[in-house]
Amino acid sequence: MSLAAAALVAALAQRPPLERQAFRAYQARDWVEAARLYGDWHASGKGTAATYDYLGVAFTSLGRLADAEAALLRAIEMDPRHRWAYNHVGFVYREQGRHEQAIGMFRRQIEISPRDPYAWRNLAATLALTGRLGEADRAAASHEQYTYERGAVYIDMACSLNSLKQPDQARKYLERAETAGAERSLLAQEWAHYFLTTGQRQGALEQYRKLLEYRPHDPLPALRLGAVYLEMGKLDEAAAAFARVIEVNDAGQVTIRTSPNTSTTITLEEARRNPPLFGDLPLDLGRAVELVRERR
């Protein structure tokens, strides 16, 4: 066993049973269970800045942004120098469109930890969302100085610009990310976003196929690939993509893989009532489930 693994085992062993279970759920990215267990842990009168931070991340991943904000601000209240809480609440603010507050949180994290690449990266992406590309470029340069994830910041900036429907500028940052040697799955994901923004469905398909090769156990590329095929009227291809992560049994129960390690089971009626997924690429989950069921 490596020293890092031994240290993790020791850290887990020192935690009380409920907190240990919550942390394991958090590590497994089982956000529903992590949120429940950390909620129980805090209800018992326990809790630290770290556990409230973990709870905030779980809530954010579940889309419960108001609950996430409350948990993360509680973490900061308990320990004003818990830098990760600033990063995470900044992300929540950004998701809510509260860009100036997000920028303030990322700057506060940088004050606490000036060499933290994640703070510089999130700051650059948020500055790009506000159109302050000169400041964003300077923040990106700091990220590149302190990180081993070369070019990732430029992908985030491209994502911001694609969201603002500025694909020409986004393409420049994607090309800069490629030159910097950015990780290939991140590049494929954002190039797909770029192609969707510019209406080039075939280009998006090619990038999502690449992404499936790079991340075969991640359900999102398969869902997005299926959504593009569905939009193009290629129903057999869409069904095959959806079937990678959706199963329907004879009783009408639908099991959907929600992360590489977790899944959820709902009824066919619940699937039909789900709102469309993905802001830039609407996916009717009920239609996806019907396609899988028809072609079983």
MIDO-132959 format. One line per 3 residues: number of its first residue (from 1); for each residue x, y, z of N, C-alpha, C. Coordinates in steps of 0.001 Angstrom, whole numbers, plus 500000, padded with zeros to 6 digits. Each point is the difference from the previous one (the first is absolute). Layout:
N
NUM> X Y Z X Y Z X Y Z | ... .
# end
This chain:
296
1> 500850 498799 500000 499150 501201 500000 500881 501245 500000 | 499661 500990 499132 500779 501225 499944 499791 500819 501262 | 500897 500975 500213 499874 500884 501154 498705 500800 499933 .
4> 499634 500450 498790 498770 500790 499847 498775 499165 500344 | 499986 498742 499523 498863 499129 500297 499924 499684 501489 | 501164 499759 500604 500024 499716 501439 499504 501193 500802 .
7> 500369 501199 499565 499561 501212 500696 498489 500155 499903 | 499424 499684 498812 498558 500098 499836 499273 498995 500879 | 500503 498759 500041 499395 498974 500855 500033 500439 501456 .
10> 501133 500548 500426 500121 500463 501384 499036 501139 500296 | 499868 500928 499040 499093 501135 500195 498557 499531 500109 | 499625 499030 499149 498648 499465 500062 499736 499291 501330 .
13> 500992 499262 500463 499832 499245 501239 499790 500914 501198 | 500557 501210 499954 499883 500916 501114 498655 500720 500030 | 499263 499976 498886 498709 500676 499967 498941 499153 500695 .
16> 499020 500642 500662 498864 499242 500546 499246 499297 498878 | 499266 498920 500296 499384 499179 498947 499135 500786 499021 | 499121 500902 500488 499106 500717 499100 500781 500933 499076 .
19> 500968 500707 500546 500808 500886 499159 500815 499191 498998 | 500471 498836 500440 500775 499137 499098 499136 499548 498822 | 498755 499626 500290 499089 499583 498931 499725 501160 499041 .
22> 499815 501185 500554 499728 501173 499170 501186 500291 499085 | 501213 499910 500549 501182 500292 499202 500182 498962 498894 | 499687 498756 500298 500101 498965 498965 498995 500257 498875 .
25> 498779 500406 500363 499011 500334 498979 500471 501193 499168 | 500618 500959 500676 500539 501181 499300 501092 499578 499015 | 500900 499144 500430 501066 499534 499115 499453 499240 498801 .
28> 498903 499243 500223 499385 499223 498925 499112 500856 499104 | 499906 501298 500331 499158 500929 499242 498533 499594 500035 | 499614 499327 501089 498595 499670 500227 499411 501192 500753 .
31> 499612 501009 499243 499665 501285 500608 498753 499949 500857 | 499023 499196 499605 498772 499888 500801 500327 499435 501380 | 500774 498931 500011 500351 499366 501275 500931 500894 500815 .
34> 500948 500645 499350 500911 500892 500723 499231 501137 500652 | 499051 500599 499269 499205 501091 500566 499169 499512 501177 | 499420 498820 499876 499181 499464 501094 500838 499729 501242 .
37> 501136 499356 499809 500831 499621 501142 500637 501212 500669 | 500477 500945 499198 500560 501205 500623 498903 500801 500697 | 498785 499987 499435 498885 500656 500679 499717 499367 501346 .
40> 500017 498667 500046 499801 499293 501270 501121 500305 500983 | 501218 500055 499486 501159 500272 500854 499896 501392 500622 | 499624 500974 499200 499880 501356 500517 498806 500133 500942 .
43> 498926 499257 499729 498820 500049 500868 500298 499459 501392 | 501026 499165 500101 500374 499441 501301 500816 500987 500827 | 500220 501196 499449 500751 501014 500727 501470 500022 499668 .
46> 500405 499150 499067 501404 499944 499593 500205 500812 498727 | 501229 500108 499573 500291 500654 498731 501234 500871 500085 | 500705 500082 498899 501190 500842 499868 499870 500790 498709 .
49> 500928 500915 499787 500011 500740 498737 500118 499037 498823 | 500802 498965 500167 500194 499042 498906 498713 499241 499689 | 499268 499554 501036 498791 499216 499730 498901 500873 499389 .
52> 499911 501261 500412 499035 500895 499357 500412 500303 498560 | 501294 500065 499755 500490 500187 498638 499613 498801 499137 | 500221 498786 500519 499624 498801 499249 498495 499979 499730 .
55> 499214 500381 500998 498553 500044 499813 499636 501000 498906 | 500669 501154 500016 499740 500996 498968 500296 499484 498605 | 501090 499251 499851 500342 499422 498696 498927 498996 499568 .
58> 499526 499177 500952 498947 499029 499676 498735 500709 499540 | 499591 501035 500729 498807 500750 499613 500180 500651 498626 | 501190 500546 499746 500260 500616 498695 499848 498977 498889 .
61> 500540 498814 500199 499925 498951 498989 498576 499531 499773 | 499139 500167 501008 498590 499632 499872 499149 501152 499466 | 500626 501146 499746 499255 501151 499508 499257 500772 501072 .
64> 500270 499696 501266 499332 500684 501112 500883 501178 500436 | 499992 501046 499184 500986 501063 500169 499761 500835 501253 | 498757 500237 500370 499738 500773 501220 500504 499243 501228 .
67> 499754 498681 500044 500497 499189 501110 501527 499964 499992 | 500584 499924 498794 501463 499986 499889 500587 501295 500545 | 499406 501125 499628 500500 501291 500473 499969 500062 501521 .
70> 498885 499553 500599 499877 500052 501455 501072 499139 500672 | 500236 498795 499468 501002 499108 500594 501399 500582 499866 | 500302 500565 498854 501348 500522 499761 500269 501267 500813 .
73> 498996 500842 500150 500178 501193 500840 500161 499598 501467 | 499343 498912 500388 500198 499479 501358 501432 499516 500180 | 500571 499364 498973 501396 499564 500065 500927 501192 500181 .
76> 499738 501075 499252 500834 501203 500107 499845 500644 501377 | 498773 499983 500522 499767 500556 501335 500799 499226 501057 | 500054 498676 499835 500717 499175 500966 501514 500160 499883 .
79> 500477 500203 498777 501439 500158 499778 500205 500965 498836 | 500202 501294 500284 500140 500995 498931 501196 499774 499080 | 500887 499083 500339 501140 499714 499115 499870 498632 499316 .
82> 498789 499456 500009 499779 498733 499283 499831 500328 498517 | 501108 499972 499282 500040 500562 498655 499057 499311 499019 | 499807 498691 500144 499171 499302 499021 498556 500455 500040 .
85> 499528 500406 501170 498611 500466 500084 499800 501257 499156 | 501012 500871 499962 499898 501198 499160 499914 499603 498531 | 500811 499054 499602 499981 499528 498620 498634 499434 499648 .
88> 499453 499173 500892 498745 499321 499703 498809 500946 500022 | 499977 500940 500950 498881 500946 500013 500129 500968 498817 | 501220 500297 499578 500179 500805 498798 499394 499315 498790 .
91> 500185 498681 499911 499411 499246 498896 498476 500068 500066 | 499432 499884 501211 498548 500102 500158 499507 501359 499521 | 500680 501060 500408 499605 501339 499566 500070 500122 498476 .
94> 501043 499429 499419 500132 500073 498546 498846 499282 499311 | 499615 498837 500524 498885 499261 499430 498697 500781 500111 | 499891 500845 501008 498798 500815 500198 500056 501316 499234 .
97> 501103 500231 499286 500144 501251 499270 500455 501167 500855 | 500456 499723 501215 500465 501048 500924 501518 500147 499828 | 500389 500501 498837 501397 499929 499589 500925 500833 500872 .
100> 499591 501194 500385 500885 500837 500814 500239 499382 501371 | 498964 499391 500572 500182 499313 501283 500922 498795 499830 | 499865 499299 498886 500881 498861 499736 501444 500458 499893 .
103> 500221 501086 499262 501358 500534 499853 500572 500361 501363 | 499179 500595 500854 500465 500353 501342 500423 498781 500803 | 499252 498908 499874 500342 498783 500737 501297 499386 499472 .
106> 500178 499979 498689 501231 499438 499447 501206 500853 500389 | 499817 501322 500031 501101 500877 500424 500326 499774 501474 | 498982 499750 500805 500248 499724 501425 500783 498699 500159 .
109> 499673 498994 499201 500761 498749 500053 501457 500248 499621 | 500217 500849 499007 501365 500300 499559 500760 500742 501104 | 499328 500868 500741 500652 500685 501122 500489 498989 501034 .
112> 499215 498965 500236 500360 498974 500984 501082 499080 499444 | 499902 499678 498719 500914 499039 499375 500390 500502 498611 | 500980 500897 499916 500318 500675 498729 500450 499077 498874 .
115> 500474 498807 500330 500501 499098 498965 498982 498921 499642 | 498750 500189 500402 498957 498999 499749 499525 500114 498547 | 500319 499031 499146 499626 500133 498584 498510 499985 499767 .
118> 499234 499286 500852 498560 499900 499779 499321 501350 500180 | 500472 500793 500975 499425 501321 500195 500277 500887 498795 | 501233 499967 499500 500335 500786 498811 499190 499545 498785 .
121> 499822 498701 499890 499248 499452 498864 498541 500448 500038 | 499360 499882 501165 498599 500410 500116 499850 501504 499847 | 500972 500737 500506 499955 501450 499847 500067 500382 498521 .
124> 500913 499379 499266 500145 500313 498569 498712 499707 499238 | 499388 498843 500266 498779 499629 499283 498862 500961 500312 | 499919 500448 501257 498915 500905 500384 500230 501392 499442 .
127> 501248 500450 499989 500305 501288 499371 499643 499970 498513 | 500236 498869 499350 499634 499875 498586 498486 500134 499823 | 499236 499471 500954 498545 500119 499928 499540 501455 500071 .
130> 500789 500833 500655 499635 501413 500111 500602 500839 498874 | 500728 499352 499077 500591 500710 498872 501321 500676 500303 | 500566 499749 501183 501265 500649 500389 501159 499077 499609 .
133> 500249 499908 498696 500952 499010 499497 501441 500346 500342 | 500325 501284 500129 501361 500361 500401 500309 499483 501401 | 499092 500235 500944 500181 499485 501362 499985 498478 499997 .
136> 499114 499421 499180 499911 498543 499924 501313 499397 499511 | 500623 500639 498999 501275 499506 499480 501085 500039 501075 | 500006 501055 500806 501012 500089 501060 499772 498924 501057 .
139> 498743 499743 500353 499708 498928 500950 500387 498643 499417 | 499739 499819 498706 500360 498735 499343 501510 499783 500019 | 500769 501073 499814 501459 499875 500034 500468 499543 501372 .
142> 499346 500477 501060 500350 499541 501351 499648 498532 500171 | 498851 499587 499460 499641 498583 500054 501077 499149 499348 | 500429 500381 498816 500996 499208 499283 501333 499960 500750 .
145> 500257 501017 500793 501246 500041 500765 499999 498978 501136 | 498811 499731 500573 499928 499188 501210 499424 498605 499796 | 499514 499680 498805 499274 498754 499816 500804 498964 499230 .
148> 499562 498738 500125 500493 498946 499113 498953 499678 498929 | 498781 500572 500109 498931 499757 499029 500085 501059 498896 | 500974 499859 499163 500279 501015 498992 498801 500232 499079 .
151> 499676 501260 499807 498974 500377 499033 498572 499888 500481 | 499764 499402 501163 498621 499803 500464 499280 501333 500184 | 500730 501016 500438 499377 501301 500218 499466 500581 498688 .
154> 500694 499755 498900 499538 500529 498716 498735 499279 499529 | 499871 498738 500367 498765 499281 499686 498838 500603 500776 | 500221 500303 501281 498941 500620 500788 499614 501359 499443 .
157> 500987 500759 499558 499710 501315 499409 499228 499834 498695 | 500361 499010 499212 499255 499722 498760 498560 499621 500316 | 499812 499217 501066 498646 499616 500414 499173 501241 500336 .
160> 500607 500930 500737 499298 501240 500341 499597 500748 498738 | 500907 500073 499040 499730 500760 498780 499006 499284 499089 | 500034 498659 499970 498973 499263 499274 498629 500262 500603 .
163> 499938 500048 501341 498727 500264 500679 499478 501387 499665 | 500914 500935 499749 499622 501363 499631 499753 500139 498499 | 500039 498858 499276 499817 499990 498547 501062 500853 499294 .
166> 501241 499826 500436 501133 500659 499360 500979 498920 499512 | 499582 499184 499027 500803 498838 499604 501349 500350 499386 | 500087 501126 499293 501287 500349 499389 501069 500216 501070 .
169> 499630 500706 501064 500937 500215 501093 500264 498694 500746 | 498948 499183 500168 500153 498711 500676 500985 499110 499249 | 499908 500015 498672 500900 499164 499201 501459 500387 500225 .
172> 500282 501283 500150 501369 500441 500254 500547 499385 501287 | 499157 499958 501041 500461 499428 501269 500110 498479 499929 | 499126 499363 499208 500134 498558 499812 501301 499666 499275 .
175> 500339 500791 499010 501269 499776 499300 501180 500261 500931 | 499857 500972 500880 501059 500258 500974 500125 498819 500974 | 498850 499420 500373 500016 498832 500895 500710 498821 499335 .
178> 499741 499788 498724 500673 498914 499278 501507 500220 499968 | 500410 501225 499734 501429 500318 499956 500658 499770 501351 | 499254 500294 501074 500535 499826 501353 500056 498533 500426 .
181> 499325 499118 499249 500013 498578 500331 498899 499589 500953 | 498818 500594 499861 498881 499684 500891 499583 498541 499853 | 499417 499480 501062 499565 498600 500046 498946 499762 498917 .
184> 500121 498886 499285 499237 499807 498771 498492 499879 500227 | 499579 499430 501128 498561 499886 500223 499378 501368 500263 | 500726 500876 500698 499504 501363 500212 499875 500741 498676 .
187> 500983 499802 499140 499954 500636 498681 498812 499493 499183 | 499793 498696 499989 498888 499444 499228 498665 500534 500500 | 499858 500088 501300 498750 500477 500582 499706 501437 499585 .
190> 501021 500856 500046 499754 501403 499681 499936 500254 498496 | 500739 499210 499216 499826 500122 498551 498565 499615 499610 | 499443 498988 500660 498603 499635 499728 499074 501173 500315 .
193> 500260 500664 501136 499216 501189 500378 500119 501071 498906 | 501201 500196 499519 500230 500982 498935 499192 499645 498744 | 500040 498727 499607 499288 499596 498792 498485 500127 500176 .
196> 499501 499719 501204 498577 500200 500250 499641 501479 499906 | 500875 500849 500548 499757 501441 499967 499933 500521 498572 | 500807 499423 499118 500048 500462 498606 499080 499186 499085 .
199> 499200 499092 500583 499039 499243 499214 500590 498879 499180 | 501208 499562 500332 500670 498933 499244 499808 498667 500733 | 498850 499369 499772 499646 498775 500734 500972 498852 499714 .
202> 500460 499890 498757 500910 498906 499669 501316 500154 500763 | 500473 501221 500104 501215 500230 500782 499805 499642 501452 | 498838 500330 500558 499711 499650 501391 499965 498485 500176 .
205> 499390 499287 499039 499961 498535 500065 501405 499417 500073 | 500867 500476 499144 501368 499467 499972 500703 500228 501334 | 499772 501142 500613 500652 500279 501287 499413 499145 501113 .
208> 498686 499784 499994 499404 499153 501036 500414 498536 499842 | 500217 499565 498749 500519 498640 499805 501404 499886 500599 | 500813 501019 499777 501326 500004 500615 499888 499961 501519 .
211> 499092 500801 500523 499844 500090 501450 499586 498659 500590 | 499167 499260 499281 499613 498660 500468 501197 499060 500046 | 500914 500155 499049 501216 499183 500029 500862 500363 501200 .
214> 500086 501293 500297 500851 500453 501087 499377 499711 501369 | 498650 500082 500073 499296 499815 501272 498879 498975 499832 | 500343 498741 499782 498967 498994 499697 499001 499766 501124 .
217> 500359 500334 501229 499100 499750 501129 499241 501245 500450 | 500227 501118 499346 499307 501245 500339 498686 500041 499231 | 498853 500136 500681 498718 499966 499282 499716 501240 499156 .
220> 500557 501139 500348 499631 501236 499304 500342 499996 498511 | 501195 499539 499595 500271 499982 498554 498985 499157 499216 | 499583 498875 500568 499021 499150 499313 498652 500699 499885 .
223> 499576 500676 501063 498728 500722 499952 500057 501143 498989 | 501124 500710 499986 500123 501108 499061 500100 499504 498547 | 500718 498906 499807 500075 499413 498665 498606 499596 499534 .
226> 499248 499348 500891 498633 499604 499652 499124 501193 499694 | 500177 501085 500744 499187 501194 499777 500263 500603 498622 | 501266 500002 499573 500316 500536 498672 499390 499114 498918 .
229> 500161 498675 500154 499394 499088 499021 498486 500200 499944 | 499360 500153 501156 498551 500184 500058 499593 501279 499286 | 500770 501052 500208 499719 501278 499346 500132 499883 498490 .
232> 500888 499112 499540 500222 499814 498558 499044 498970 499403 | 499133 499412 500843 499046 499014 499508 500569 498615 499798 | 501210 499739 500524 500630 498680 499865 499648 499176 501242 .
235> 498817 499373 499959 499419 499409 501207 500731 498738 500448 | 500423 499150 499065 500714 498783 500402 501319 500350 500677 | 500724 500951 499443 501270 500408 500598 499770 500647 501365 .
238> 498921 500794 500097 499675 500621 501284 499687 498943 501045 | 499204 499002 499631 499631 498941 500944 501234 499240 500474 | 500925 499716 499075 501213 499269 500377 500835 500806 500990 .
241> 500078 501313 499801 500763 500841 500916 499325 500044 501371 | 498677 500204 500013 499281 500061 501279 500081 498671 500756 | 499993 498890 499256 500016 498681 500645 501302 499735 500758 .
244> 501022 500789 499756 501240 499847 500749 499818 500358 501472 | 499008 500856 500287 499835 500464 501383 498574 499858 500519 | 499054 499572 499145 498605 499862 500407 499554 498561 499790 .
247> 499374 499427 501022 499413 498665 499898 498533 500079 500407 | 499143 499236 499293 498577 499952 500314 499605 498537 500147 | 499391 499630 501143 499601 498602 500182 498536 499805 499614 .
250> 499524 498754 500083 498642 499682 499565 498937 500688 500838 | 500360 500355 501233 499041 500666 500888 499953 501508 499765 | 500791 500483 499065 499994 501429 499714 500897 500818 500902 .
253> 500860 499335 500759 500957 500733 500823 501194 500420 499155 | 500447 501215 500220 501089 500578 499203 501203 500224 500899 | 501122 499404 499642 501247 500210 500739 500931 500826 499129 .
256> 500438 501121 500565 500862 500928 499268 501315 500128 500745 | 501100 499754 499302 501311 500197 500607 500263 501491 500077 | 500194 500512 501198 500146 501438 500207 501446 500439 500170 .
259> 500889 499078 500232 501435 500272 500083 500702 498677 499742 | 501330 499989 499893 500681 498723 499764 499704 498942 501059 | 499628 500434 501223 499831 499042 501093 498587 499932 500571 .
262> 499085 500805 499516 498669 500042 500601 498920 499982 498937 | 498808 499588 500410 498841 500003 499112 498760 500287 500833 | 498923 500340 499313 498729 500246 500673 498911 499272 499245 .
265> 498972 499560 500723 498891 499283 499384 498722 500795 500186 | 499296 500249 498915 498737 500724 500028 498989 499244 499151 | 498743 500430 500038 498979 499385 499162 499995 500662 498625 .
268> 499340 499331 499074 499884 500552 498656 499263 501336 500037 | 498982 500104 500831 499249 501257 500108 500877 501115 500554 | 500842 499678 500960 500906 501012 500548 500982 500480 498931 .
271> 500473 499092 499183 500911 500383 498917 499305 500952 499033 | 498733 499727 499709 499255 500860 499077 499777 501393 500569 | 499927 500096 501332 499738 501300 500634 501263 500814 500214 .
274> 501181 499407 499758 501249 500719 500242 500137 501179 499045 | 500517 501117 500502 500248 501141 499097 501146 499683 499051 | 500093 500719 498885 501118 499771 499066 501345 500199 500691 .
277> 500973 499166 499650 501341 500103 500548 500864 500843 499074 | 501051 500589 500563 501016 500753 499260 499418 501292 499403 | 500514 501125 500431 499521 501266 499492 500275 500211 498521 .
280> 501175 499549 499527 500367 500258 498614 499552 498898 499058 | 499496 498903 500537 499618 498864 499168 498826 499293 500678 | 498765 500488 499810 498855 499411 500706 499868 498504 499732 .
283> 499797 499228 501054 499794 498566 499886 498716 499631 500729 | 499067 499457 499276 498760 499506 500579 500277 498604 500546 | 500143 499901 501321 500363 498717 500605 498927 498950 499743 .
286> 498731 500406 500046 498928 499051 499725 500111 499413 498602 | 500326 500834 499020 500167 499524 498627 501193 499065 499911 | 501086 500323 500686 501177 499136 499997 499656 498628 500558 .
289> 499259 499983 501108 499607 498727 500616 499103 499202 499056 | 499058 500672 499335 499110 499317 499063 500789 499360 498861 | 501006 500699 499486 500815 499443 498922 500713 498725 500456 .
292> 500554 500043 501227 500692 498820 500517 499025 498856 500168 | 498801 500289 500546 499014 498943 500231 499512 499402 498695 | 499776 500830 498980 499508 499511 498707 501000 499042 499338 .
295> 501288 500215 500256 501030 499232 499296 500656 498947 500874 | 499378 499671 501117 500570 498951 500862 500043 498669 499271 .
# end
